[in-house]
Amino acid sequence: LGDRYYHGRQGLAKDVPRAIESWTKASEIGSLDAHHELGHRYYFGDGIEEDEKKGIYHWVQAAVRGDVESRHKLGDVACDYGNYELAVQHYMISAKMGLEGSLNEIKDMFKDGHAN
């Protein structure tokens, strides 16, 4: 429902605050997709005030429950902050879960000398 409000799909008018509210309620009952979406929205300030800590919190909640995209995003964050060891750990987990983009990130980190 959050996606439908966020993008204005399936006959619903675009309503970002309502999308955030919907994802928040869904995350409270354990929705991995909702946690992932909230992570993105908060971290990048996309439709809501930017709050990196809240964004990371939501990605962690999804990642520890098996959401591969959220795990990858945690690798991106660690890499952005220069914590390459942690980034490789996150990317390795998401690569083992089948996300090819994570494998590519690891390859790039080796090429750039950030992993060994």
N, C-alpha and C positions, 0 to 999 in steps of 0.2 A: 504494500500500500504506500509506503514511503517513496518508493521509486515512481509510482504513478503520480503522486502529488509533486514530487521534485521536478519531474519532466513534463507534467501536464498531459499524461497519457490516459487512454481508455475512458475518455469523456470527462475526466477531472481537470479542473483549471489548475494551472501551475500555482502551487502554494508551498513555498520553501519552509516557512515556519511550521506548517502542518506536517510536512515531510519529516522534519527534524523531530517533531513530537511523536509521530508514528514510529520512527526508528528508535527513539528513546524508549517508548513503551515496549517495543519488540525486543530490544536489547535487555530489558529488565526481566524478561522471561526466557532469555538465553539465545536469542536469534544471532547466529554468527554473521549473517549478511547485514543485519542491522548494526552490529558492532563494527563491522568493516566500513560500512557507509559512514557512520558517525566518526570513525577514525579519520577517514578522508576529509570529511566536511570540517571537523575541528582543526586538524593539523594544517590544512591549507586555507582555512577561513573561507570555505566555499559555501556561501549561503548562510553563514553564521560567523560570529566573531571568532577570529583565529585564537586557538588555544592548543599549542603543541602538546602540552602534557595530557590534556583530555584526549587528543587524537591518539597519542601513543597508548594511553590507557585502554582505549577501545580496541586498538589493533592487538594489544597483548591479550585482552579477554578473548578475542576471536582466535588468535594464533594458538594459544594453549589448548584450545578445544578442537584444533585441527584445520583452521582456515588457512589454506596455502597462500592466498593473496595477501592476507594480513601479515603472515610470517615474512613474506618477501618485502613488504613495506617496512617492517622492522629492520630488515637488512639494509634497506635504502637509508633509513634514518641513522643507523649506526655508522654507515659509510660516510654520510654527510657530516657527521660529527667527528670523523677521523678514527673511529673505533673499528678498525678493519678486522681485528680478530673476532669481535662480536658479529660484525656484518657477515663474515664467512660462515660462522655458525648458523645464523639465520638462513642464509642462502643455501647452505648444505641441507638443512632440514627441508626447505621448500623444494629444492632440486630433487631430493629423495622422494618427495611426494608427487613428483612429475612435472613441476613447473620449469619448463625449458629456459625461461627468462632468467631464473636464478642461476642455472648452470652457466649461462652466458655472462652473468655478472661476476661469477667466480673466475671464469677464464680471463675476463678483463682485469680483474684485480691481480691475478698472477702476472699478466703482461705488463701492468703498471708498477709491479713490484710491491703491491700492498698485501700480498698473501704469499706464503711459502709452504 
